[in-house]
Amino acid sequence: MFLMDIVFMIISSLILV
């Protein structure tokens, strides 16, 4: 499911920030 990719993207963004 691509949904996991979206969630991962959000988490990655938080970590990046």
Distance bins in CASP14 RR format, pairs under 12 A and 6 or more apart:
PFRMAT RR
TARGET T0000
AUTHOR 0000-0000-0000
RMODE 2
METHOD distances of the structure
MODEL  1
1 7 0 0 0 0 1 0 0 0 0 0 0
1 8 0 0 0 0 0 1 0 0 0 0 0
2 8 0 0 0 0 0 1 0 0 0 0 0
2 9 0 0 0 0 0 1 0 0 0 0 0
3 9 0 0 0 0 0 1 0 0 0 0 0
3 10 0 0 0 0 0 1 0 0 0 0 0
4 10 0 0 0 0 0 1 0 0 0 0 0
4 11 0 0 0 0 0 1 0 0 0 0 0
4 12 0 0 0 0 0 1 0 0 0 0 0
5 11 0 0 0 0 0 1 0 0 0 0 0
5 12 0 0 0 0 0 1 0 0 0 0 0
6 12 0 0 0 0 0 1 0 0 0 0 0
6 13 0 0 0 0 0 1 0 0 0 0 0
7 13 0 0 0 0 0 1 0 0 0 0 0
7 14 0 0 0 0 0 1 0 0 0 0 0
8 14 0 0 0 0 0 1 0 0 0 0 0
8 15 0 0 0 0 0 1 0 0 0 0 0
9 15 0 0 0 0 0 1 0 0 0 0 0
9 16 0 0 0 0 0 1 0 0 0 0 0
10 16 0 0 0 0 0 1 0 0 0 0 0
10 17 0 0 0 0 0 1 0 0 0 0 0
11 17 0 0 0 0 0 1 0 0 0 0 0
END
